């Protein structure tokens, strides 16, 4: 196992101050802390496959449970792939049911998303702050775009003056439109990007939230989205598509057994050994910089072993493992410790079990099943 350098209590405090183990960093920063699954498993079945697929303009599903790394995988590949990709991340988590289940409504949502990119680019460049677009009869405010910047991100292609000008003439079309006209407008947006020598990639990576949203049970949206909406994207828009699919969706009524509009399916693999978690922890520290005191923090091998055991009993969620590491770091700092050890990991587990007994019971079931094998 690769040992992290010893840094003492001061380094732990610096690590905590830097939020190095934040279990949910901003989406735009995920690629910087992502450790490729292909490297951790030793098999080119994940990042390499996705990279080839988007380069070939294919439609891809990235599947796995919540927190396993679907979004960071996608962000990493798109950030390190070919320079001619024009990524459009279309959020779906907080949209109304019609937007994510009706093809024409989703096409209008895609156009609005591109409009927000342009509005944000104009805001950054100091352009006028008037309403930018009323595509398909729906007005997009630059103020709303500003508040959603962290969620959408701002792709480099949106800051290109020529592309922005040409797209602006498309998305500022006014008046009420039929469903077919809205879909055609979305295709015109895609064509405009393609005509500039770029390859458009539509990314939908937050549909997991439909399983846990406070807006009520929205699992009935899954069937229409993965049939009607994906069919429209596949048959009407000449763009690559990357969509995250929660593994639980496959068991839901109405979910198509074979999503025929997806050309490639990439399951996110499990971490194979404690060394994989060790590498993730190292990456979180190293990204702070070689001269940062936090880079000298020490996590003991026993702590990594305990964290990996928790990872396996916690639904194999990397995000939950980082939450435990984050909490263990806080406990270690409170204790005045020089290193995060296995007792700090156990204390973090006890803390969360106290507030969620059902979670503790589920973890015990996993442990018993593993023991029976």
PLY file of the C-alpha trace (Angstrom):
ply
format ascii 1.0
element vertex 373
property float x
property float y
property float z
element edge 372
property int vertex1
property int vertex2
end_header
0.00 0.00 0.00
1.25 3.48 -0.84
1.68 5.31 2.48
0.74 8.95 2.73
3.49 11.19 4.10
3.41 11.95 7.81
2.47 15.52 8.58
1.30 15.58 12.20
-1.64 17.35 13.79
-0.95 20.65 12.04
-1.25 18.92 8.68
-4.56 17.33 9.69
-5.91 20.74 10.63
-4.79 22.11 7.27
-6.45 19.17 5.52
-9.69 19.89 7.36
-9.44 23.60 6.57
-9.08 22.77 2.87
-12.18 20.48 2.89
-9.97 17.93 1.15
-12.32 15.01 1.82
-15.52 16.84 0.87
-17.84 14.00 -0.19
-19.68 16.20 -2.68
-17.31 18.70 -4.31
-18.57 20.97 -7.05
-19.23 19.05 -10.24
-16.84 21.30 -12.15
-13.98 20.16 -9.89
-14.66 16.43 -9.90
-12.32 15.62 -12.77
-9.39 17.03 -10.79
-9.76 14.50 -7.96
-10.94 11.53 -10.00
-8.71 8.47 -9.98
-9.44 6.46 -13.14
-11.16 3.15 -12.50
-9.13 1.69 -15.37
-5.97 2.36 -13.35
-7.41 1.05 -10.08
-8.76 -2.17 -11.61
-5.99 -2.70 -14.13
-8.46 -3.20 -16.98
-9.40 -0.66 -19.69
-13.15 -1.21 -19.39
-14.35 2.13 -18.06
-12.63 5.45 -18.90
-11.06 4.05 -22.07
-14.40 2.75 -23.32
-16.23 6.00 -22.58
-13.51 8.05 -24.24
-13.72 5.97 -27.41
-17.51 6.15 -27.39
-17.80 9.95 -27.15
-15.03 10.37 -29.70
-17.04 8.15 -32.04
-20.23 10.16 -31.29
-22.03 7.20 -29.74
-24.89 7.14 -27.21
-23.67 5.75 -23.88
-25.22 4.76 -20.55
-23.00 4.89 -17.46
-24.64 2.69 -14.83
-24.24 2.11 -11.11
-25.66 2.95 -7.71
-25.69 6.34 -6.02
-22.25 7.66 -5.17
-20.23 5.02 -7.01
-18.54 7.62 -9.21
-20.67 7.96 -12.35
-20.51 11.74 -12.47
-16.80 12.02 -11.64
-16.08 9.37 -14.29
-17.98 11.34 -16.93
-16.45 14.67 -15.88
-12.94 13.21 -15.96
-13.29 11.68 -19.41
-14.87 14.77 -20.94
-12.26 17.04 -19.37
-9.36 14.96 -20.69
-10.80 13.81 -24.02
-10.45 15.40 -27.45
-10.40 19.19 -27.59
-13.13 19.33 -30.22
-15.94 18.12 -27.94
-18.70 20.64 -27.21
-20.30 19.39 -24.00
-23.85 20.41 -23.10
-24.78 19.21 -19.63
-28.58 19.18 -19.39
-29.81 19.07 -15.75
-32.97 17.08 -15.00
-33.08 16.71 -11.21
-35.21 19.75 -10.40
-37.27 19.93 -13.58
-41.02 19.44 -13.68
-42.40 16.05 -14.83
-43.42 17.26 -18.30
-39.90 18.53 -19.04
-38.29 15.14 -18.43
-41.02 12.95 -19.91
-42.21 14.85 -23.00
-39.76 14.93 -25.92
-40.69 18.42 -27.13
-40.52 19.85 -23.61
-37.10 18.30 -23.13
-35.92 19.74 -26.45
-37.01 23.19 -25.24
-35.16 22.54 -21.98
-32.00 21.74 -23.96
-32.33 25.03 -25.85
-32.81 26.93 -22.60
-29.71 25.25 -21.19
-27.60 26.43 -24.12
-29.11 29.89 -23.66
-27.95 29.90 -20.05
-24.43 29.08 -21.17
-24.50 32.07 -23.50
-26.02 34.31 -20.83
-23.29 33.35 -18.37
-20.59 33.90 -20.98
-22.01 37.36 -21.67
-22.16 38.16 -17.97
-18.52 37.20 -17.52
-17.49 39.29 -20.50
-19.39 42.27 -19.11
-22.05 42.28 -21.81
-25.51 43.75 -21.35
-27.71 41.95 -18.81
-30.96 41.99 -20.74
-33.01 38.82 -21.04
-31.14 36.73 -23.56
-33.62 34.29 -24.98
-37.26 33.44 -25.39
-36.95 30.20 -27.31
-40.12 28.15 -27.70
-42.00 30.96 -25.93
-39.99 30.56 -22.69
-37.86 33.41 -21.33
-34.52 32.71 -19.67
-33.20 35.26 -17.18
-29.48 35.90 -16.80
-30.04 36.27 -13.06
-31.29 32.67 -12.79
-28.33 31.56 -14.89
-25.96 33.24 -12.46
-27.33 31.28 -9.51
-27.11 27.99 -11.40
-23.59 28.52 -12.66
-22.05 25.97 -10.31
-24.57 23.36 -11.40
-24.22 23.91 -15.12
-20.60 24.89 -15.43
-19.46 27.04 -18.36
-17.89 25.14 -21.28
-15.11 26.82 -23.20
-16.97 26.63 -26.50
-19.70 28.94 -25.12
-17.14 31.72 -24.75
-16.17 31.59 -28.43
-17.52 34.82 -29.91
-18.29 33.34 -33.33
-20.15 30.34 -31.95
-22.00 32.48 -29.41
-23.11 34.89 -32.11
-24.37 32.14 -34.39
-26.11 30.32 -31.55
-27.61 33.56 -30.30
-29.41 33.99 -33.57
-30.87 30.50 -33.16
-31.98 30.56 -29.54
-33.45 34.05 -29.68
-36.18 32.92 -32.08
-39.46 34.18 -30.61
-43.05 33.03 -30.70
-44.94 29.90 -29.78
-43.74 26.75 -31.49
-45.16 23.32 -32.14
-43.48 20.25 -30.70
-41.87 19.42 -34.04
-40.60 22.98 -34.39
-39.04 22.90 -30.92
-37.23 19.65 -31.72
-36.06 21.18 -35.00
-34.77 24.19 -33.06
-32.76 21.88 -30.81
-31.30 20.19 -33.89
-30.41 23.61 -35.30
-28.47 24.34 -32.11
-26.59 21.05 -32.51
-25.94 21.77 -36.20
-24.60 25.23 -35.39
-22.05 23.72 -33.02
-21.14 20.97 -35.50
-20.67 23.48 -38.32
-17.90 25.08 -36.30
-15.92 21.82 -36.38
-16.97 20.65 -32.91
-18.62 17.41 -31.84
-21.65 18.04 -29.60
-22.04 15.79 -26.55
-25.25 15.91 -24.50
-24.67 14.85 -20.89
-27.45 13.89 -18.45
-25.81 12.82 -15.22
-28.18 13.74 -12.38
-31.22 11.50 -12.97
-30.23 9.53 -9.83
-31.95 12.25 -7.82
-35.37 11.02 -8.94
-35.00 8.26 -6.36
-34.43 10.61 -3.43
-36.00 13.94 -4.40
-38.20 15.64 -1.79
-40.68 16.50 -4.52
-42.37 13.14 -4.08
-42.07 9.81 -5.81
-40.90 10.53 -9.32
-39.91 7.00 -10.25
-42.76 7.01 -12.74
-40.71 9.49 -14.78
-38.03 6.92 -15.46
-40.00 4.92 -18.05
-41.02 7.90 -20.21
-37.58 9.47 -19.97
-35.69 6.34 -20.98
-38.09 5.59 -23.81
-39.73 8.70 -25.31
-37.11 11.33 -24.47
-34.08 9.19 -25.28
-35.73 8.10 -28.49
-36.10 11.75 -29.53
-32.47 12.47 -28.67
-31.32 9.40 -30.61
-33.50 9.82 -33.69
-33.67 13.61 -34.05
-30.36 15.05 -32.80
-27.00 14.27 -34.38
-25.04 14.38 -31.14
-23.30 12.02 -28.79
-25.23 11.25 -25.60
-23.93 10.27 -22.16
-26.62 9.43 -19.62
-26.22 8.18 -16.06
-28.49 5.27 -15.15
-29.03 4.27 -11.53
-28.80 0.50 -11.16
-32.11 0.44 -9.25
-33.91 1.76 -12.32
-33.63 -1.58 -14.07
-36.10 -3.09 -11.58
-38.70 -0.31 -11.85
-42.00 -0.96 -13.68
-41.94 0.76 -17.03
-38.17 0.74 -17.40
-37.33 -0.77 -20.77
-35.47 -4.04 -20.44
-33.39 -3.09 -23.45
-32.92 0.62 -24.06
-32.52 0.32 -27.80
-31.42 3.92 -28.20
-28.23 3.32 -26.22
-25.31 1.91 -28.20
-22.97 1.24 -25.28
-23.44 0.49 -21.58
-20.60 1.05 -19.12
-21.09 -0.23 -15.57
-18.96 1.57 -12.99
-16.75 -1.10 -11.38
-16.28 -1.66 -7.67
-13.05 -0.64 -6.01
-11.01 -3.86 -6.01
-8.92 -3.42 -2.86
-7.95 -1.01 -0.06
-5.14 0.28 -2.26
-7.79 1.85 -4.52
-9.23 3.88 -1.65
-5.69 4.78 -0.65
-5.14 6.25 -4.11
-8.37 8.25 -3.88
-7.32 9.67 -0.52
-3.88 10.50 -1.92
-5.43 12.26 -4.92
-7.56 14.42 -2.65
-4.45 15.54 -0.77
-2.16 15.94 -3.77
-4.58 18.21 -5.61
-3.99 20.81 -2.89
-0.42 21.26 -4.12
2.99 19.90 -3.19
3.79 22.89 -0.99
0.55 22.71 1.01
0.83 21.63 4.65
-2.26 19.49 4.02
-0.23 17.41 1.57
1.76 16.12 4.54
-1.30 14.65 6.30
-1.07 11.03 7.38
-3.79 8.37 7.10
-2.64 5.08 8.60
-2.84 1.80 6.67
-5.22 0.50 9.36
-7.52 3.47 8.70
-7.53 2.71 4.98
-8.38 -0.94 5.72
-11.25 0.11 8.03
-12.50 2.62 5.44
-12.47 -0.03 2.72
-14.43 -2.45 4.94
-16.99 0.32 5.48
-17.06 1.00 1.72
-17.98 -2.63 1.05
-20.75 -2.63 3.65
-22.07 0.81 2.72
-23.36 0.00 -0.74
-19.90 0.36 -2.33
-20.38 4.10 -2.55
-17.21 6.15 -2.95
-19.14 9.23 -1.88
-20.14 7.57 1.42
-16.58 6.42 1.97
-15.39 10.01 1.53
-18.11 11.19 3.94
-16.72 8.78 6.54
-13.17 9.96 5.83
-14.32 13.57 6.15
-15.99 12.86 9.51
-13.03 10.80 10.73
-10.75 13.73 9.90
-12.91 16.03 12.02
-12.78 13.56 14.93
-9.00 13.19 14.60
-8.58 16.96 14.67
-10.76 17.22 17.78
-8.68 14.49 19.43
-5.43 16.31 18.73
-4.22 13.26 16.81
-1.24 13.25 14.47
-2.91 10.83 12.05
-6.30 9.48 11.06
-6.45 5.92 12.38
-8.95 3.07 12.37
-10.50 4.23 15.66
-11.48 7.49 13.98
-13.13 5.57 11.14
-15.05 3.43 13.66
-16.13 6.56 15.53
-17.43 8.08 12.28
-19.42 4.90 11.58
-20.88 4.95 15.10
-21.87 8.58 14.63
-23.89 7.87 11.48
-25.36 4.63 12.82
-26.73 6.58 15.80
-28.63 8.96 13.53
-29.76 6.31 11.03
-30.41 2.88 12.64
-31.84 1.51 9.38
-28.50 2.22 7.74
-26.71 0.29 10.48
-29.08 -2.67 10.05
-28.50 -2.71 6.29
-24.75 -2.66 6.83
-25.00 -5.54 9.30
-26.96 -7.56 6.72
-24.19 -7.00 4.19
-21.55 -8.07 6.71
-23.49 -11.24 7.59
-23.92 -12.12 3.91
-20.21 -11.62 3.31
-19.42 -13.85 6.29
-21.72 -16.59 4.98
-19.79 -16.64 1.71
0 1
1 2
2 3
3 4
4 5
5 6
6 7
7 8
8 9
9 10
10 11
11 12
12 13
13 14
14 15
15 16
16 17
17 18
18 19
19 20
20 21
21 22
22 23
23 24
24 25
25 26
26 27
27 28
28 29
29 30
30 31
31 32
32 33
33 34
34 35
35 36
36 37
37 38
38 39
39 40
40 41
41 42
42 43
43 44
44 45
45 46
46 47
47 48
48 49
49 50
50 51
51 52
52 53
53 54
54 55
55 56
56 57
57 58
58 59
59 60
60 61
61 62
62 63
63 64
64 65
65 66
66 67
67 68
68 69
69 70
70 71
71 72
72 73
73 74
74 75
75 76
76 77
77 78
78 79
79 80
80 81
81 82
82 83
83 84
84 85
85 86
86 87
87 88
88 89
89 90
90 91
91 92
92 93
93 94
94 95
95 96
96 97
97 98
98 99
99 100
100 101
101 102
102 103
103 104
104 105
105 106
106 107
107 108
108 109
109 110
110 111
111 112
112 113
113 114
114 115
115 116
116 117
117 118
118 119
119 120
120 121
121 122
122 123
123 124
124 125
125 126
126 127
127 128
128 129
129 130
130 131
131 132
132 133
133 134
134 135
135 136
136 137
137 138
138 139
139 140
140 141
141 142
142 143
143 144
144 145
145 146
146 147
147 148
148 149
149 150
150 151
151 152
152 153
153 154
154 155
155 156
156 157
157 158
158 159
159 160
160 161
161 162
162 163
163 164
164 165
165 166
166 167
167 168
168 169
169 170
170 171
171 172
172 173
173 174
174 175
175 176
176 177
177 178
178 179
179 180
180 181
181 182
182 183
183 184
184 185
185 186
186 187
187 188
188 189
189 190
190 191
191 192
192 193
193 194
194 195
195 196
196 197
197 198
198 199
199 200
200 201
201 202
202 203
203 204
204 205
205 206
206 207
207 208
208 209
209 210
210 211
211 212
212 213
213 214
214 215
215 216
216 217
217 218
218 219
219 220
220 221
221 222
222 223
223 224
224 225
225 226
226 227
227 228
228 229
229 230
230 231
231 232
232 233
233 234
234 235
235 236
236 237
237 238
238 239
239 240
240 241
241 242
242 243
243 244
244 245
245 246
246 247
247 248
248 249
249 250
250 251
251 252
252 253
253 254
254 255
255 256
256 257
257 258
258 259
259 260
260 261
261 262
262 263
263 264
264 265
265 266
266 267
267 268
268 269
269 270
270 271
271 272
272 273
273 274
274 275
275 276
276 277
277 278
278 279
279 280
280 281
281 282
282 283
283 284
284 285
285 286
286 287
287 288
288 289
289 290
290 291
291 292
292 293
293 294
294 295
295 296
296 297
297 298
298 299
299 300
300 301
301 302
302 303
303 304
304 305
305 306
306 307
307 308
308 309
309 310
310 311
311 312
312 313
313 314
314 315
315 316
316 317
317 318
318 319
319 320
320 321
321 322
322 323
323 324
324 325
325 326
326 327
327 328
328 329
329 330
330 331
331 332
332 333
333 334
334 335
335 336
336 337
337 338
338 339
339 340
340 341
341 342
342 343
343 344
344 345
345 346
346 347
347 348
348 349
349 350
350 351
351 352
352 353
353 354
354 355
355 356
356 357
357 358
358 359
359 360
360 361
361 362
362 363
363 364
364 365
365 366
366 367
367 368
368 369
369 370
370 371
371 372
